Amino acid sequence: MIAGVCGGIAEYCKIDPVIVRVIAVLLLLPGGLPGLLPYVVLWIVVPHAPYGSGGERLAKSD
């Protein structure tokens, strides 16, 4: 829940975010690098979503 990477992946794949977070934690266990490096890369590369946290479009404040 640091950068929203796992939540974004879960939303894109239409699965429960808990499953993606558990997989990410399991990848961190064998020394950290197998899980930390992809997380940081995705944090940098994947753009922010133009929608709110519930999937609704953000309203313009004109």
PDB file of N, CA, C, O and CB in Angstrom:
ATOM      1  N   MET A   1       0.816  -1.200   0.000  1.00  0.00           N
ATOM      2  CA  MET A   1       0.000   0.000   0.000  1.00  0.00           C
ATOM      3  C   MET A   1       0.857   1.260   0.000  1.00  0.00           C
ATOM      4  O   MET A   1       0.386   2.347   0.334  1.00  0.00           O
ATOM      5  CB  MET A   1      -0.927   0.001   1.198  1.00  0.00           C
ATOM      6  N   ILE A   2       2.103   1.098  -0.375  1.00  0.00           N
ATOM      7  CA  ILE A   2       3.011   2.237  -0.381  1.00  0.00           C
ATOM      8  C   ILE A   2       2.780   3.115  -1.604  1.00  0.00           C
ATOM      9  O   ILE A   2       2.560   4.319  -1.470  1.00  0.00           O
ATOM     10  CB  ILE A   2       4.461   1.762  -0.341  1.00  0.00           C
ATOM     11  N   ALA A   3       2.827   2.526  -2.787  1.00  0.00           N
ATOM     12  CA  ALA A   3       2.687   3.315  -4.012  1.00  0.00           C
ATOM     13  C   ALA A   3       1.473   2.908  -4.832  1.00  0.00           C
ATOM     14  O   ALA A   3       1.227   3.496  -5.885  1.00  0.00           O
ATOM     15  CB  ALA A   3       3.931   3.184  -4.856  1.00  0.00           C
ATOM     16  N   GLY A   4       0.719   1.935  -4.389  1.00  0.00           N
ATOM     17  CA  GLY A   4      -0.463   1.507  -5.113  1.00  0.00           C
ATOM     18  C   GLY A   4      -0.189   0.577  -6.275  1.00  0.00           C
ATOM     19  O   GLY A   4      -1.072   0.339  -7.099  1.00  0.00           O
ATOM     20  N   VAL A   5       1.025   0.044  -6.355  1.00  0.00           N
ATOM     21  CA  VAL A   5       1.384  -0.827  -7.467  1.00  0.00           C
ATOM     22  C   VAL A   5       0.556  -2.112  -7.430  1.00  0.00           C
ATOM     23  O   VAL A   5      -0.023  -2.505  -8.442  1.00  0.00           O
ATOM     24  CB  VAL A   5       2.887  -1.155  -7.431  1.00  0.00           C
ATOM     25  N   CYS A   6       0.499  -2.761  -6.282  1.00  0.00           N
ATOM     26  CA  CYS A   6      -0.248  -4.023  -6.170  1.00  0.00           C
ATOM     27  C   CYS A   6      -1.738  -3.800  -6.403  1.00  0.00           C
ATOM     28  O   CYS A   6      -2.394  -4.607  -7.061  1.00  0.00           O
ATOM     29  CB  CYS A   6      -0.023  -4.662  -4.788  1.00  0.00           C
ATOM     30  N   GLY A   7      -2.267  -2.716  -5.869  1.00  0.00           N
ATOM     31  CA  GLY A   7      -3.677  -2.405  -6.089  1.00  0.00           C
ATOM     32  C   GLY A   7      -3.985  -2.124  -7.551  1.00  0.00           C
ATOM     33  O   GLY A   7      -5.036  -2.515  -8.057  1.00  0.00           O
ATOM     34  N   GLY A   8      -3.067  -1.446  -8.226  1.00  0.00           N
ATOM     35  CA  GLY A   8      -3.246  -1.166  -9.649  1.00  0.00           C
ATOM     36  C   GLY A   8      -3.185  -2.423 -10.500  1.00  0.00           C
ATOM     37  O   GLY A   8      -3.964  -2.588 -11.439  1.00  0.00           O
ATOM     38  N   ILE A   9      -2.253  -3.308 -10.166  1.00  0.00           N
ATOM     39  CA  ILE A   9      -2.166  -4.582 -10.883  1.00  0.00           C
ATOM     40  C   ILE A   9      -3.430  -5.394 -10.665  1.00  0.00           C
ATOM     41  O   ILE A   9      -3.964  -5.986 -11.604  1.00  0.00           O
ATOM     42  CB  ILE A   9      -0.933  -5.384 -10.429  1.00  0.00           C
ATOM     43  N   ALA A  10      -3.908  -5.424  -9.436  1.00  0.00           N
ATOM     44  CA  ALA A  10      -5.122  -6.180  -9.121  1.00  0.00           C
ATOM     45  C   ALA A  10      -6.332  -5.607  -9.848  1.00  0.00           C
ATOM     46  O   ALA A  10      -7.166  -6.357 -10.355  1.00  0.00           O
ATOM     47  CB  ALA A  10      -5.372  -6.184  -7.610  1.00  0.00           C
ATOM     48  N   GLU A  11      -6.432  -4.288  -9.899  1.00  0.00           N
ATOM     49  CA  GLU A  11      -7.558  -3.657 -10.596  1.00  0.00           C
ATOM     50  C   GLU A  11      -7.498  -3.949 -12.092  1.00  0.00           C
ATOM     51  O   GLU A  11      -8.525  -4.226 -12.711  1.00  0.00           O
ATOM     52  CB  GLU A  11      -7.561  -2.134 -10.353  1.00  0.00           C
ATOM     53  N   TYR A  12      -6.311  -3.891 -12.672  1.00  0.00           N
ATOM     54  CA  TYR A  12      -6.138  -4.161 -14.094  1.00  0.00           C
ATOM     55  C   TYR A  12      -6.502  -5.607 -14.432  1.00  0.00           C
ATOM     56  O   TYR A  12      -7.125  -5.875 -15.460  1.00  0.00           O
ATOM     57  CB  TYR A  12      -4.699  -3.868 -14.517  1.00  0.00           C
ATOM     58  N   CYS A  13      -6.105  -6.539 -13.554  1.00  0.00           N
ATOM     59  CA  CYS A  13      -6.378  -7.969 -13.778  1.00  0.00           C
ATOM     60  C   CYS A  13      -7.734  -8.401 -13.232  1.00  0.00           C
ATOM     61  O   CYS A  13      -8.134  -9.553 -13.395  1.00  0.00           O
ATOM     62  CB  CYS A  13      -5.288  -8.812 -13.139  1.00  0.00           C
ATOM     63  N   LYS A  14      -8.439  -7.479 -12.586  1.00  0.00           N
ATOM     64  CA  LYS A  14      -9.761  -7.750 -12.012  1.00  0.00           C
ATOM     65  C   LYS A  14      -9.729  -8.909 -11.012  1.00  0.00           C
ATOM     66  O   LYS A  14     -10.550  -9.825 -11.067  1.00  0.00           O
ATOM     67  CB  LYS A  14     -10.759  -8.058 -13.125  1.00  0.00           C
ATOM     68  N   ILE A  15      -8.740  -8.838 -10.081  1.00  0.00           N
ATOM     69  CA  ILE A  15      -8.650  -9.807  -8.997  1.00  0.00           C
ATOM     70  C   ILE A  15      -8.543  -9.058  -7.672  1.00  0.00           C
ATOM     71  O   ILE A  15      -8.376  -7.839  -7.648  1.00  0.00           O
ATOM     72  CB  ILE A  15      -7.438 -10.760  -9.198  1.00  0.00           C
ATOM     73  N   ASP A  16      -8.639  -9.792  -6.589  1.00  0.00           N
ATOM     74  CA  ASP A  16      -8.581  -9.201  -5.255  1.00  0.00           C
ATOM     75  C   ASP A  16      -7.172  -8.663  -4.992  1.00  0.00           C
ATOM     76  O   ASP A  16      -6.198  -9.381  -5.216  1.00  0.00           O
ATOM     77  CB  ASP A  16      -8.981 -10.244  -4.173  1.00  0.00           C
ATOM     78  N   PRO A  17      -7.039  -7.424  -4.525  1.00  0.00           N
ATOM     79  CA  PRO A  17      -5.720  -6.852  -4.257  1.00  0.00           C
ATOM     80  C   PRO A  17      -4.932  -7.620  -3.196  1.00  0.00           C
ATOM     81  O   PRO A  17      -3.701  -7.603  -3.208  1.00  0.00           O
ATOM     82  CB  PRO A  17      -5.870  -5.419  -3.825  1.00  0.00           C
ATOM     83  N   VAL A  18      -5.619  -8.281  -2.296  1.00  0.00           N
ATOM     84  CA  VAL A  18      -4.938  -9.048  -1.251  1.00  0.00           C
ATOM     85  C   VAL A  18      -4.087 -10.157  -1.872  1.00  0.00           C
ATOM     86  O   VAL A  18      -2.990 -10.445  -1.393  1.00  0.00           O
ATOM     87  CB  VAL A  18      -5.964  -9.648  -0.262  1.00  0.00           C
ATOM     88  N   ILE A  19      -4.589 -10.769  -2.925  1.00  0.00           N
ATOM     89  CA  ILE A  19      -3.842 -11.844  -3.594  1.00  0.00           C
ATOM     90  C   ILE A  19      -2.537 -11.302  -4.166  1.00  0.00           C
ATOM     91  O   ILE A  19      -1.486 -11.925  -4.014  1.00  0.00           O
ATOM     92  CB  ILE A  19      -4.692 -12.489  -4.719  1.00  0.00           C
ATOM     93  N   VAL A  20      -2.597 -10.156  -4.814  1.00  0.00           N
ATOM     94  CA  VAL A  20      -1.393  -9.563  -5.410  1.00  0.00           C
ATOM     95  C   VAL A  20      -0.423  -9.139  -4.309  1.00  0.00           C
ATOM     96  O   VAL A  20       0.788  -9.298  -4.460  1.00  0.00           O
ATOM     97  CB  VAL A  20      -1.760  -8.346  -6.306  1.00  0.00           C
ATOM     98  N   ARG A  21      -0.939  -8.604  -3.209  1.00  0.00           N
ATOM     99  CA  ARG A  21      -0.070  -8.176  -2.106  1.00  0.00           C
ATOM    100  C   ARG A  21       0.609  -9.361  -1.443  1.00  0.00           C
ATOM    101  O   ARG A  21       1.777  -9.272  -1.067  1.00  0.00           O
ATOM    102  CB  ARG A  21      -0.870  -7.393  -1.068  1.00  0.00           C
ATOM    103  N   VAL A  22      -0.107 -10.473  -1.294  1.00  0.00           N
ATOM    104  CA  VAL A  22       0.492 -11.676  -0.717  1.00  0.00           C
ATOM    105  C   VAL A  22       1.609 -12.198  -1.616  1.00  0.00           C
ATOM    106  O   VAL A  22       2.671 -12.589  -1.131  1.00  0.00           O
ATOM    107  CB  VAL A  22      -0.578 -12.768  -0.504  1.00  0.00           C
ATOM    108  N   ILE A  23       1.370 -12.202  -2.920  1.00  0.00           N
ATOM    109  CA  ILE A  23       2.411 -12.635  -3.867  1.00  0.00           C
ATOM    110  C   ILE A  23       3.630 -11.720  -3.763  1.00  0.00           C
ATOM    111  O   ILE A  23       4.764 -12.197  -3.794  1.00  0.00           O
ATOM    112  CB  ILE A  23       1.865 -12.639  -5.323  1.00  0.00           C
ATOM    113  N   ALA A  24       3.410 -10.426  -3.642  1.00  0.00           N
ATOM    114  CA  ALA A  24       4.519  -9.479  -3.528  1.00  0.00           C
ATOM    115  C   ALA A  24       5.323  -9.730  -2.249  1.00  0.00           C
ATOM    116  O   ALA A  24       6.553  -9.680  -2.269  1.00  0.00           O
ATOM    117  CB  ALA A  24       3.993  -8.033  -3.550  1.00  0.00           C
ATOM    118  N   VAL A  25       4.640  -9.995  -1.155  1.00  0.00           N
ATOM    119  CA  VAL A  25       5.332 -10.284   0.106  1.00  0.00           C
ATOM    120  C   VAL A  25       6.116 -11.588  -0.001  1.00  0.00           C
ATOM    121  O   VAL A  25       7.242 -11.679   0.488  1.00  0.00           O
ATOM    122  CB  VAL A  25       4.326 -10.362   1.274  1.00  0.00           C
ATOM    123  N   LEU A  26       5.529 -12.590  -0.636  1.00  0.00           N
ATOM    124  CA  LEU A  26       6.233 -13.864  -0.812  1.00  0.00           C
ATOM    125  C   LEU A  26       7.490 -13.685  -1.668  1.00  0.00           C
ATOM    126  O   LEU A  26       8.491 -14.367  -1.446  1.00  0.00           O
ATOM    127  CB  LEU A  26       5.301 -14.906  -1.456  1.00  0.00           C
ATOM    128  N   LEU A  27       7.444 -12.780  -2.636  1.00  0.00           N
ATOM    129  CA  LEU A  27       8.623 -12.510  -3.450  1.00  0.00           C
ATOM    130  C   LEU A  27       9.697 -11.740  -2.678  1.00  0.00           C
ATOM    131  O   LEU A  27      10.871 -11.772  -3.049  1.00  0.00           O
ATOM    132  CB  LEU A  27       8.225 -11.734  -4.690  1.00  0.00           C
ATOM    133  N   LEU A  28       9.300 -11.052  -1.611  1.00  0.00           N
ATOM    134  CA  LEU A  28      10.263 -10.333  -0.784  1.00  0.00           C
ATOM    135  C   LEU A  28      11.013 -11.252   0.174  1.00  0.00           C
ATOM    136  O   LEU A  28      12.109 -10.910   0.618  1.00  0.00           O
ATOM    137  CB  LEU A  28       9.560  -9.252  -0.003  1.00  0.00           C
ATOM    138  N   LEU A  29      10.450 -12.400   0.498  1.00  0.00           N
ATOM    139  CA  LEU A  29      11.040 -13.288   1.499  1.00  0.00           C
ATOM    140  C   LEU A  29      12.426 -13.829   1.135  1.00  0.00           C
ATOM    141  O   LEU A  29      13.287 -13.844   2.014  1.00  0.00           O
ATOM    142  CB  LEU A  29      10.123 -14.433   1.734  1.00  0.00           C
ATOM    143  N   PRO A  30      12.702 -14.270  -0.082  1.00  0.00           N
ATOM    144  CA  PRO A  30      14.017 -14.842  -0.360  1.00  0.00           C
ATOM    145  C   PRO A  30      15.111 -13.790  -0.600  1.00  0.00           C
ATOM    146  O   PRO A  30      15.836 -13.874  -1.591  1.00  0.00           O
ATOM    147  CB  PRO A  30      13.922 -15.742  -1.560  1.00  0.00           C
ATOM    148  N   GLY A  31      15.232 -12.827   0.272  1.00  0.00           N
ATOM    149  CA  GLY A  31      16.298 -11.836   0.152  1.00  0.00           C
ATOM    150  C   GLY A  31      15.843 -10.466  -0.283  1.00  0.00           C
ATOM    151  O   GLY A  31      16.644  -9.531  -0.268  1.00  0.00           O
ATOM    152  N   GLY A  32      14.608 -10.307  -0.666  1.00  0.00           N
ATOM    153  CA  GLY A  32      14.065  -9.000  -1.010  1.00  0.00           C
ATOM    154  C   GLY A  32      14.151  -8.611  -2.468  1.00  0.00           C
ATOM    155  O   GLY A  32      13.209  -8.019  -2.997  1.00  0.00           O
ATOM    156  N   LEU A  33      15.257  -8.925  -3.140  1.00  0.00           N
ATOM    157  CA  LEU A  33      15.451  -8.461  -4.513  1.00  0.00           C
ATOM    158  C   LEU A  33      14.414  -8.976  -5.512  1.00  0.00           C
ATOM    159  O   LEU A  33      13.988  -8.200  -6.367  1.00  0.00           O
ATOM    160  CB  LEU A  33      16.806  -8.862  -4.975  1.00  0.00           C
ATOM    161  N   PRO A  34      13.979 -10.246  -5.455  1.00  0.00           N
ATOM    162  CA  PRO A  34      12.989 -10.695  -6.443  1.00  0.00           C
ATOM    163  C   PRO A  34      11.649  -9.958  -6.363  1.00  0.00           C
ATOM    164  O   PRO A  34      10.911  -9.926  -7.347  1.00  0.00           O
ATOM    165  CB  PRO A  34      12.747 -12.167  -6.272  1.00  0.00           C
ATOM    166  N   GLY A  35      11.329  -9.375  -5.231  1.00  0.00           N
ATOM    167  CA  GLY A  35      10.076  -8.650  -5.096  1.00  0.00           C
ATOM    168  C   GLY A  35      10.248  -7.146  -5.099  1.00  0.00           C
ATOM    169  O   GLY A  35       9.384  -6.417  -5.586  1.00  0.00           O
ATOM    170  N   LEU A  36      11.358  -6.682  -4.559  1.00  0.00           N
ATOM    171  CA  LEU A  36      11.562  -5.243  -4.426  1.00  0.00           C
ATOM    172  C   LEU A  36      11.901  -4.575  -5.752  1.00  0.00           C
ATOM    173  O   LEU A  36      11.388  -3.498  -6.055  1.00  0.00           O
ATOM    174  CB  LEU A  36      12.659  -4.970  -3.430  1.00  0.00           C
ATOM    175  N   LEU A  37      12.746  -5.195  -6.529  1.00  0.00           N
ATOM    176  CA  LEU A  37      13.162  -4.595  -7.798  1.00  0.00           C
ATOM    177  C   LEU A  37      11.990  -4.408  -8.774  1.00  0.00           C
ATOM    178  O   LEU A  37      11.838  -3.313  -9.316  1.00  0.00           O
ATOM    179  CB  LEU A  37      14.235  -5.458  -8.447  1.00  0.00           C
ATOM    180  N   PRO A  38      11.151  -5.434  -9.021  1.00  0.00           N
ATOM    181  CA  PRO A  38       9.999  -5.205  -9.911  1.00  0.00           C
ATOM    182  C   PRO A  38       9.020  -4.174  -9.353  1.00  0.00           C
ATOM    183  O   PRO A  38       8.423  -3.414 -10.115  1.00  0.00           O
ATOM    184  CB  PRO A  38       9.265  -6.515 -10.158  1.00  0.00           C
ATOM    185  N   TYR A  39       8.849  -4.141  -8.023  1.00  0.00           N
ATOM    186  CA  TYR A  39       7.937  -3.180  -7.412  1.00  0.00           C
ATOM    187  C   TYR A  39       8.416  -1.758  -7.675  1.00  0.00           C
ATOM    188  O   TYR A  39       7.624  -0.899  -8.061  1.00  0.00           O
ATOM    189  CB  TYR A  39       7.814  -3.434  -5.900  1.00  0.00           C
ATOM    190  N   VAL A  40       9.695  -1.505  -7.471  1.00  0.00           N
ATOM    191  CA  VAL A  40      10.241  -0.162  -7.681  1.00  0.00           C
ATOM    192  C   VAL A  40      10.172   0.226  -9.157  1.00  0.00           C
ATOM    193  O   VAL A  40       9.838   1.364  -9.486  1.00  0.00           O
ATOM    194  CB  VAL A  40      11.696  -0.086  -7.180  1.00  0.00           C
ATOM    195  N   VAL A  41      10.484  -0.706 -10.032  1.00  0.00           N
ATOM    196  CA  VAL A  41      10.418  -0.419 -11.468  1.00  0.00           C
ATOM    197  C   VAL A  41       8.991  -0.078 -11.878  1.00  0.00           C
ATOM    198  O   VAL A  41       8.771   0.886 -12.612  1.00  0.00           O
ATOM    199  CB  VAL A  41      10.935  -1.618 -12.287  1.00  0.00           C
ATOM    200  N   LEU A  42       8.021  -0.860 -11.411  1.00  0.00           N
ATOM    201  CA  LEU A  42       6.618  -0.570 -11.738  1.00  0.00           C
ATOM    202  C   LEU A  42       6.160   0.750 -11.124  1.00  0.00           C
ATOM    203  O   LEU A  42       5.369   1.474 -11.729  1.00  0.00           O
ATOM    204  CB  LEU A  42       5.714  -1.707 -11.253  1.00  0.00           C
ATOM    205  N   TRP A  43       6.650   1.064  -9.935  1.00  0.00           N
ATOM    206  CA  TRP A  43       6.318   2.318  -9.270  1.00  0.00           C
ATOM    207  C   TRP A  43       6.755   3.497 -10.141  1.00  0.00           C
ATOM    208  O   TRP A  43       6.058   4.509 -10.222  1.00  0.00           O
ATOM    209  CB  TRP A  43       6.986   2.393  -7.874  1.00  0.00           C
ATOM    210  N   ILE A  44       7.912   3.360 -10.791  1.00  0.00           N
ATOM    211  CA  ILE A  44       8.445   4.439 -11.627  1.00  0.00           C
ATOM    212  C   ILE A  44       7.792   4.472 -13.007  1.00  0.00           C
ATOM    213  O   ILE A  44       7.496   5.548 -13.525  1.00  0.00           O
ATOM    214  CB  ILE A  44       9.954   4.288 -11.777  1.00  0.00           C
ATOM    215  N   VAL A  45       7.565   3.305 -13.605  1.00  0.00           N
ATOM    216  CA  VAL A  45       7.147   3.214 -15.006  1.00  0.00           C
ATOM    217  C   VAL A  45       5.644   3.376 -15.200  1.00  0.00           C
ATOM    218  O   VAL A  45       5.221   4.043 -16.145  1.00  0.00           O
ATOM    219  CB  VAL A  45       7.581   1.895 -15.579  1.00  0.00           C
ATOM    220  N   VAL A  46       4.833   2.790 -14.341  1.00  0.00           N
ATOM    221  CA  VAL A  46       3.375   2.788 -14.530  1.00  0.00           C
ATOM    222  C   VAL A  46       2.807   4.163 -14.191  1.00  0.00           C
ATOM    223  O   VAL A  46       3.080   4.687 -13.111  1.00  0.00           O
ATOM    224  CB  VAL A  46       2.703   1.693 -13.652  1.00  0.00           C
ATOM    225  N   PRO A  47       2.026   4.754 -15.087  1.00  0.00           N
ATOM    226  CA  PRO A  47       1.458   6.084 -14.820  1.00  0.00           C
ATOM    227  C   PRO A  47       0.328   6.015 -13.795  1.00  0.00           C
ATOM    228  O   PRO A  47      -0.256   4.958 -13.556  1.00  0.00           O
ATOM    229  CB  PRO A  47       0.943   6.713 -16.121  1.00  0.00           C
ATOM    230  N   HIS A  48       0.041   7.157 -13.206  1.00  0.00           N
ATOM    231  CA  HIS A  48      -1.070   7.248 -12.262  1.00  0.00           C
ATOM    232  C   HIS A  48      -2.392   7.095 -13.002  1.00  0.00           C
ATOM    233  O   HIS A  48      -2.522   7.522 -14.149  1.00  0.00           O
ATOM    234  CB  HIS A  48      -1.031   8.588 -11.494  1.00  0.00           C
ATOM    235  N   ALA A  49      -3.364   6.488 -12.346  1.00  0.00           N
ATOM    236  CA  ALA A  49      -4.676   6.290 -12.953  1.00  0.00           C
ATOM    237  C   ALA A  49      -5.442   7.609 -12.981  1.00  0.00           C
ATOM    238  O   ALA A  49      -5.363   8.376 -12.021  1.00  0.00           O
ATOM    239  CB  ALA A  49      -5.476   5.215 -12.185  1.00  0.00           C
ATOM    240  N   PRO A  50      -6.183   7.895 -14.058  1.00  0.00           N
ATOM    241  CA  PRO A  50      -6.962   9.131 -14.126  1.00  0.00           C
ATOM    242  C   PRO A  50      -8.304   9.018 -13.418  1.00  0.00           C
ATOM    243  O   PRO A  50      -9.161   9.888 -13.577  1.00  0.00           O
ATOM    244  CB  PRO A  50      -7.185   9.519 -15.566  1.00  0.00           C
ATOM    245  N   TYR A  51      -8.493   7.977 -12.653  1.00  0.00           N
ATOM    246  CA  TYR A  51      -9.761   7.732 -11.977  1.00  0.00           C
ATOM    247  C   TYR A  51      -9.564   7.791 -10.476  1.00  0.00           C
ATOM    248  O   TYR A  51      -8.441   7.702  -9.982  1.00  0.00           O
ATOM    249  CB  TYR A  51     -10.349   6.375 -12.389  1.00  0.00           C
ATOM    250  N   GLY A  52     -10.673   7.943  -9.748  1.00  0.00           N
ATOM    251  CA  GLY A  52     -10.638   7.922  -8.300  1.00  0.00           C
ATOM    252  C   GLY A  52     -10.420   6.518  -7.790  1.00  0.00           C
ATOM    253  O   GLY A  52     -10.328   5.576  -8.577  1.00  0.00           O
ATOM    254  N   SER A  53     -10.338   6.369  -6.484  1.00  0.00           N
ATOM    255  CA  SER A  53     -10.039   5.059  -5.906  1.00  0.00           C
ATOM    256  C   SER A  53     -11.157   4.050  -6.143  1.00  0.00           C
ATOM    257  O   SER A  53     -10.903   2.846  -6.114  1.00  0.00           O
ATOM    258  CB  SER A  53      -9.785   5.195  -4.421  1.00  0.00           C
ATOM    259  N   GLY A  54     -12.361   4.496  -6.371  1.00  0.00           N
ATOM    260  CA  GLY A  54     -13.468   3.587  -6.600  1.00  0.00           C
ATOM    261  C   GLY A  54     -13.729   3.319  -8.074  1.00  0.00           C
ATOM    262  O   GLY A  54     -14.686   2.624  -8.414  1.00  0.00           O
ATOM    263  N   GLY A  55     -12.896   3.857  -8.951  1.00  0.00           N
ATOM    264  CA  GLY A  55     -13.057   3.642 -10.366  1.00  0.00           C
ATOM    265  C   GLY A  55     -13.889   4.708 -11.064  1.00  0.00           C
ATOM    266  O   GLY A  55     -14.047   4.667 -12.284  1.00  0.00           O
ATOM    267  N   GLU A  56     -14.427   5.669 -10.299  1.00  0.00           N
ATOM    268  CA  GLU A  56     -15.231   6.715 -10.920  1.00  0.00           C
ATOM    269  C   GLU A  56     -14.325   7.800 -11.482  1.00  0.00           C
ATOM    270  O   GLU A  56     -13.226   8.032 -10.978  1.00  0.00           O
ATOM    271  CB  GLU A  56     -16.226   7.313  -9.908  1.00  0.00           C
ATOM    272  N   ARG A  57     -14.790   8.451 -12.513  1.00  0.00           N
ATOM    273  CA  ARG A  57     -14.008   9.513 -13.139  1.00  0.00           C
ATOM    274  C   ARG A  57     -14.004  10.728 -12.224  1.00  0.00           C
ATOM    275  O   ARG A  57     -15.026  11.100 -11.646  1.00  0.00           O
ATOM    276  CB  ARG A  57     -14.576   9.878 -14.541  1.00  0.00           C
ATOM    277  N   LEU A  58     -12.830  11.336 -12.108  1.00  0.00           N
ATOM    278  CA  LEU A  58     -12.723  12.508 -11.249  1.00  0.00           C
ATOM    279  C   LEU A  58     -13.452  13.681 -11.896  1.00  0.00           C
ATOM    280  O   LEU A  58     -13.342  13.897 -13.103  1.00  0.00           O
ATOM    281  CB  LEU A  58     -11.240  12.865 -10.982  1.00  0.00           C
ATOM    282  N   ALA A  59     -14.192  14.432 -11.095  1.00  0.00           N
ATOM    283  CA  ALA A  59     -14.981  15.562 -11.587  1.00  0.00           C
ATOM    284  C   ALA A  59     -14.070  16.759 -11.833  1.00  0.00           C
ATOM    285  O   ALA A  59     -13.115  16.992 -11.091  1.00  0.00           O
ATOM    286  CB  ALA A  59     -16.103  15.931 -10.584  1.00  0.00           C
ATOM    287  N   LYS A  60     -14.374  17.507 -12.874  1.00  0.00           N
ATOM    288  CA  LYS A  60     -13.647  18.732 -13.149  1.00  0.00           C
ATOM    289  C   LYS A  60     -14.171  19.822 -12.229  1.00  0.00           C
ATOM    290  O   LYS A  60     -15.373  19.909 -11.978  1.00  0.00           O
ATOM    291  CB  LYS A  60     -13.782  19.145 -14.638  1.00  0.00           C
ATOM    292  N   SER A  61     -13.272  20.648 -11.732  1.00  0.00           N
ATOM    293  CA  SER A  61     -13.686  21.744 -10.852  1.00  0.00           C
ATOM    294  C   SER A  61     -13.609  23.055 -11.618  1.00  0.00           C
ATOM    295  O   SER A  61     -12.664  23.825 -11.446  1.00  0.00           O
ATOM    296  CB  SER A  61     -12.802  21.804  -9.572  1.00  0.00           C
ATOM    297  N   ASP A  62     -14.616  23.312 -12.474  1.00  0.00           N
ATOM    298  CA  ASP A  62     -14.647  24.536 -13.277  1.00  0.00           C
ATOM    299  C   ASP A  62     -15.277  25.655 -12.511  1.00  0.00           C
ATOM    300  O   ASP A  62     -15.392  26.768 -13.026  1.00  0.00           O
ATOM    301  CB  ASP A  62     -15.393  24.317 -14.577  1.00  0.00           C
TER     302      ASP A  62
END
